[in-house]
Amino acid sequence: MKNFIFISPNFPENYWHFCRELKNNGLNVLGIGDAPYDHLTQELKDSLNEYYKVGSLENYDEVAGAVQFFINKYGKIDWLESNNEYWLERDARLRTDFGIDSGFKNEDMPRIKYKSNMKAYYANAGIPAARYHLVDSWRGCVDFANMVGYPVIVKPDNGVGASSTYKLNDESELSYFFATKNSCVQYIMEEYIYAEVNSYDAIIDSQGNPIFEIGNVTPMSIMDIVNNADNSIFYIVKELPEDTRRLGRATVKSFGVKSRFVHFEFFRLLKDYEGLGRTGELIGLEVNMRPCGGISPDMMNFSQSTDVYKIWADMIAYDSSLKGIGQTAYCAFAGRRDGKNFIMSNEQIMEKYAANMKMSGRVADVLSGAMGNQMFIATFPTKEDMDNFYNDVLACW
């Protein structure tokens, strides 16, 4: 029996599905987390063979001690994974220190965690990407901004999501950034690209081939949603565009991805850029070596009438999956921000779209910065129907 350690299996809350499908496939599923056992859902308890509580997942020695405990009790660990961007480097260190063969190791982190290092791998795949400058001196940043033109984007070179990401519109805002930036963080500065974000989401086998592919579209900037406390929308596409599929597969090969669930982001240009592409074309943004966050796996299931938790667990257990897709639809996420004066109440939205609604409820506080506070998830056969839904959900007085 293969031993699988799942780090933080209780967050996000829906990740218990990954554990359940691993256990259904005959794996010994061992959880490590900092939540008390009594606080775990019954579904998660039933999906784990054993759970080890640590005082803090931030404490490497404690987590390493938990891994050693499982090795002493169950023998060799075959897999260790969190499927979580926040723990990606921690997972790699544990695999490296304990000789766990599957997954990324310490030496893999620079190319998959640092946005500046990703550029070369996009180039190797023949995929253009925005010009950049690692933030160093004031003069160096001024020269770069003058070369590409304002606005520019600054963000941590090694960061999660849209945290600490800023749009600088002129030299005075650049001055403020320099005066207030965290001196312990290496930032990257990029030319601002007018585009919508299109993703390639896939489950990749041990040979680097996809066994499931889909994608999403974010018409609004996550950076603006976080910084402006705005509403949030994105949707799973009904069918993956062919150019997204082609560039996604090329990125998988260039980065050497194997046996993973991935979320790659591309810009679909909203205007022509000399040296990058024409309106409607894709360029590289960044790679994320984990599933699209939060409730996205469930949205993929709703969109494609499938079960990505099972497909992923089948990849782990069998390196393939017989689980296919059924009837397809757009799956829309709408996140309302508290404090806005919406025309339609939550109850009116639920009543009007009862036949389409798949999920609704409050967004966890830790995710609300990017996703809003009250979510609605619904499926639609056409983009026109989906756009009407967004208009109703987000319209304010």
C-alpha positions in Angstrom: 0.0 0.0 0.0 1.4 3.4 -1.0 1.7 6.0 1.8 0.5 9.6 1.0 1.1 12.5 3.3 -1.4 15.4 2.8 -0.3 18.6 4.3 -3.1 20.8 5.6 -5.9 18.6 4.4 -8.6 20.8 6.0 -7.8 24.0 4.0 -9.2 24.9 1.7 -12.3 23.2 3.1 -13.1 21.3 -0.1 -9.7 19.5 -0.2 -11.1 16.6 1.8 -12.3 15.4 -1.6 -8.7 14.8 -2.7 -8.1 12.7 0.4 -11.3 10.7 -0.1 -10.5 9.8 -3.6 -6.9 8.8 -2.6 -8.3 6.5 0.1 -10.9 5.1 -2.4 -8.0 4.2 -4.6 -6.3 2.2 -1.9 -3.7 4.7 -0.6 -2.8 5.1 3.0 -3.8 8.8 3.5 -1.9 10.5 6.4 -2.8 14.1 7.3 -0.6 16.7 9.0 -2.3 19.9 10.1 -2.5 22.5 12.9 -6.3 22.2 13.4 -7.4 20.1 16.3 -8.8 16.7 15.2 -12.2 17.5 16.7 -12.4 20.5 14.4 -12.1 18.5 11.3 -15.2 17.7 9.3 -16.5 14.1 9.6 -16.0 13.8 5.8 -12.3 14.6 6.2 -11.9 12.3 9.2 -13.4 9.4 7.2 -11.0 10.2 4.4 -7.8 9.9 6.5 -6.1 6.8 7.8 -4.4 8.9 10.5 -4.0 12.6 11.4 -1.1 14.2 13.2 -1.7 17.6 14.8 1.2 20.1 15.0 1.2 23.3 17.0 1.9 25.3 13.8 2.5 24.4 10.2 4.9 27.3 10.0 7.2 25.4 12.3 9.3 23.2 10.1 10.8 21.1 12.9 7.3 20.2 14.1 6.1 19.2 10.6 9.3 17.3 9.9 8.8 15.4 13.2 5.3 14.5 12.1 6.7 13.1 8.8 9.3 11.1 10.7 6.6 9.7 13.0 4.6 8.5 9.9 7.8 6.9 8.5 8.5 5.1 11.7 5.0 3.8 11.8 4.1 3.1 8.1 7.5 2.9 6.3 8.5 4.7 3.2 6.5 7.8 2.1 5.6 7.6 -1.6 3.9 11.0 -1.9 3.8 14.3 0.0 1.6 17.1 -1.2 -0.6 20.0 -0.1 -1.9 21.2 -3.5 -1.4 24.7 -1.9 0.7 27.5 -3.3 1.6 28.7 0.3 3.2 25.4 1.2 4.9 24.7 -2.2 8.4 25.4 -0.9 7.7 23.6 2.4 6.5 20.5 0.5 9.7 20.6 -1.6 12.0 20.8 1.4 10.2 17.9 3.1 10.5 15.8 0.0 14.2 16.7 -0.3 15.0 16.1 3.4 13.2 12.7 3.6 14.0 11.3 0.2 10.4 11.3 -1.1 10.8 10.7 -4.8 7.6 12.2 -6.2 7.2 15.9 -6.7 9.4 19.0 -6.8 12.5 19.2 -4.7 14.5 22.2 -3.4 16.4 22.6 -6.6 13.2 23.0 -8.6 11.9 26.0 -6.6 13.7 28.9 -8.4 12.1 28.2 -11.8 8.6 27.7 -10.5 8.3 30.2 -7.6 10.3 33.3 -8.9 8.4 35.3 -11.5 11.6 36.6 -13.0 13.0 33.0 -13.5 9.7 32.0 -15.3 10.5 34.3 -18.2 13.3 32.2 -19.6 11.1 29.0 -19.6 8.3 30.9 -21.4 11.0 32.0 -23.9 12.2 28.4 -24.4 8.6 27.5 -25.2 8.3 30.3 -27.7 5.8 32.2 -25.6 6.3 36.0 -25.2 6.1 37.6 -21.8 6.0 41.2 -20.4 9.4 42.9 -20.1 10.6 43.2 -16.5 13.2 44.7 -14.2 14.2 43.4 -10.7 13.8 46.3 -8.4 17.2 47.6 -7.3 18.1 51.2 -7.4 15.8 54.2 -7.8 17.6 55.1 -11.0 17.3 51.6 -12.5 13.6 51.6 -11.9 13.0 55.1 -13.3 15.0 54.1 -16.4 12.9 50.9 -16.9 9.6 52.8 -16.3 10.6 55.4 -18.8 11.6 52.8 -21.3 8.3 50.8 -21.2 6.1 53.7 -20.2 3.8 54.1 -17.2 1.9 52.5 -15.7 4.1 49.7 -14.4 3.3 46.8 -12.0 5.4 45.9 -9.0 5.0 42.7 -7.0 7.1 40.3 -5.0 9.3 38.2 -7.2 8.3 35.2 -5.0 4.7 35.9 -4.0 1.3 34.3 -3.6 -1.7 35.6 -5.4 -2.1 39.4 -5.8 -0.8 40.3 -2.3 1.6 43.3 -2.2 1.0 44.0 -6.0 0.7 47.6 -7.1 0.1 49.6 -10.2 2.3 52.7 -10.4 1.0 55.4 -12.7 3.8 58.0 -12.5 7.1 58.8 -10.9 5.5 60.2 -7.7 3.8 56.8 -7.1 7.1 55.1 -7.8 8.7 57.4 -5.2 6.0 56.4 -2.6 6.6 52.8 -3.4 10.3 53.1 -2.8 9.7 55.0 0.5 7.3 52.4 1.9 8.3 49.0 0.3 9.4 46.1 2.5 13.2 46.2 2.3 13.3 42.4 3.0 11.3 41.5 -0.2 12.8 41.3 -3.7 10.3 42.9 -6.0 9.9 42.6 -9.8 8.7 45.5 -12.0 6.8 44.7 -15.2 5.3 46.7 -18.0 1.6 47.0 -17.6 -0.4 44.8 -20.0 -4.0 45.6 -20.9 -5.5 42.2 -21.0 -7.8 39.6 -19.4 -6.3 36.6 -17.6 -6.9 33.2 -19.3 -5.8 30.1 -17.5 -4.8 26.6 -18.5 -5.8 24.2 -15.8 -4.7 20.6 -16.2 -3.8 17.3 -14.4 -0.5 16.0 -15.8 0.7 12.4 -15.7 4.2 11.1 -15.0 5.2 11.5 -18.7 4.2 15.2 -18.8 1.0 14.5 -20.7 -2.4 16.0 -19.8 -5.2 13.6 -18.7 -7.6 16.5 -18.0 -7.6 20.1 -19.4 -9.8 23.1 -18.9 -9.4 26.8 -18.2 -10.9 29.9 -16.7 -11.2 33.6 -17.6 -10.9 36.6 -15.3 -12.2 39.7 -17.0 -11.3 41.9 -14.0 -7.8 42.4 -12.5 -7.4 40.4 -9.2 -4.9 43.1 -8.2 -7.6 45.8 -8.6 -10.1 43.6 -6.8 -7.8 43.3 -3.8 -6.5 46.8 -3.7 -9.9 48.5 -4.4 -12.1 46.1 -2.3 -14.1 45.5 -5.4 -16.5 42.7 -6.5 -15.0 39.6 -8.1 -15.9 37.6 -11.1 -14.3 34.8 -13.1 -15.7 31.8 -15.0 -14.7 28.3 -16.1 -14.9 28.1 -19.9 -17.3 25.8 -21.6 -14.6 24.6 -24.0 -10.9 25.2 -23.7 -9.7 27.5 -26.6 -7.2 25.8 -28.9 -4.6 28.5 -28.4 -4.8 28.2 -24.6 -4.4 24.4 -25.0 -1.4 24.7 -27.2 0.4 27.3 -25.1 -0.5 25.4 -21.9 1.0 22.1 -23.2 4.1 23.9 -24.4 4.5 25.5 -20.9 4.1 22.0 -19.3 7.0 20.7 -21.4 9.2 23.7 -20.9 8.9 23.7 -17.1 9.2 19.9 -16.9 5.9 19.3 -15.1 5.0 15.7 -14.2 2.4 14.2 -12.0 0.7 17.4 -10.9 -2.4 19.5 -11.0 -1.4 22.9 -12.5 -2.8 26.4 -13.0 -1.0 28.4 -15.6 -2.0 32.0 -16.3 -1.8 33.9 -19.6 -2.7 37.4 -20.7 -5.1 37.6 -23.6 -4.2 41.0 -25.1 -6.8 43.8 -25.3 -4.5 45.9 -27.5 -1.6 45.4 -29.8 1.9 45.3 -28.3 5.0 45.6 -30.5 7.2 42.6 -29.8 4.6 40.8 -27.8 1.5 40.2 -29.9 -1.7 41.5 -31.4 -5.1 42.0 -29.8 -6.6 38.6 -28.8 -3.4 36.7 -28.7 -1.9 35.1 -25.6 1.3 35.9 -23.8 2.8 34.3 -20.6 2.0 35.6 -17.2 3.0 33.1 -14.5 2.8 29.4 -13.6 1.2 28.0 -10.5 2.1 24.4 -9.7 -1.1 23.6 -7.9 -4.9 23.6 -8.6 -6.6 26.9 -9.1 -7.5 28.1 -5.6 -10.5 28.0 -3.5 -13.7 26.6 -4.9 -12.3 26.3 -8.5 -12.0 22.5 -8.6 -15.7 22.2 -7.8 -16.5 24.8 -10.5 -14.5 22.6 -13.0 -16.7 19.7 -12.0 -19.9 21.7 -12.5 -18.6 23.0 -15.9 -17.5 19.7 -17.3 -19.8 17.3 -15.5 -16.8 15.4 -14.1 -14.8 14.9 -10.9 -11.3 16.4 -10.9 -10.7 15.1 -7.4 -11.0 11.6 -8.7 -9.0 12.3 -11.9 -6.2 13.7 -9.8 -6.3 10.7 -7.4 -6.3 8.3 -10.3 -3.2 10.1 -11.7 -1.5 9.5 -8.3 -2.6 5.8 -8.0 -2.6 4.7 -11.7 -1.0 7.4 -13.7 -4.2 7.6 -15.8 -7.9 8.0 -15.4 -11.0 6.6 -17.1 -13.1 9.5 -15.7 -14.3 11.5 -18.7 -16.4 14.7 -19.1 -20.1 15.0 -19.7 -22.3 17.9 -20.8 -20.3 21.1 -20.7 -21.4 24.7 -19.6 -19.9 28.0 -18.5 -19.6 28.0 -14.7 -19.7 31.5 -13.3 -18.4 32.8 -10.0 -19.7 36.1 -8.7 -18.3 37.5 -5.4 -20.2 40.4 -3.9 -18.3 42.8 -1.6 -20.0 43.7 1.7 -21.1 47.3 2.0 -22.2 47.9 -1.5 -25.8 48.8 -2.3 -26.9 46.1 -4.7 -30.1 46.4 -6.7 -31.0 42.7 -6.2 -30.9 41.1 -2.8 -29.2 37.8 -2.2 -32.6 36.2 -1.9 -33.8 37.6 -5.2 -30.7 36.3 -7.0 -31.3 32.9 -5.6 -34.9 32.9 -6.6 -34.3 34.1 -10.2 -31.4 31.8 -10.8 -32.6 28.8 -8.8 -32.3 26.4 -11.8 -28.7 27.5 -12.6 -27.3 27.8 -9.1 -24.8 25.3 -7.9 -23.4 26.9 -4.7 -23.8 30.1 -2.7 -22.7 31.4 0.7 -20.1 33.3 2.5 -16.5 33.3 1.4 -13.9 32.4 4.0 -12.2 35.6 5.4 -8.8 34.4 4.3 -10.0 34.3 0.7 -12.3 37.3 0.7 -9.7 39.8 -0.4 -9.6 38.3 -3.9 -13.1 36.7 -4.0 -15.5 39.1 -2.2 -17.6 38.2 0.8 -20.8 36.6 -0.7 -20.5 34.2 -3.5 -22.8 32.8 -6.1 -21.8 29.9 -8.4 -24.0 29.0 -11.4 -23.8 27.3 -14.7 -25.1 28.6 -18.1 -25.3 27.1 -21.6 -24.3 30.4 -23.3 -22.0 33.3 -22.6 -25.0 35.7 -23.1 -26.9 33.9 -20.3 -23.8 34.2 -18.1 -23.3 37.9 -18.8 -27.0 38.6 -17.9 -26.4 36.8 -14.6 -23.3 38.9 -13.8 -25.3 42.1 -14.6 -28.0 41.1 -12.2 -25.6 40.1 -9.4 -23.3 43.1 -9.5 -25.7 45.9 -10.4 -25.7 48.6 -7.7 -27.9 51.7 -7.0 
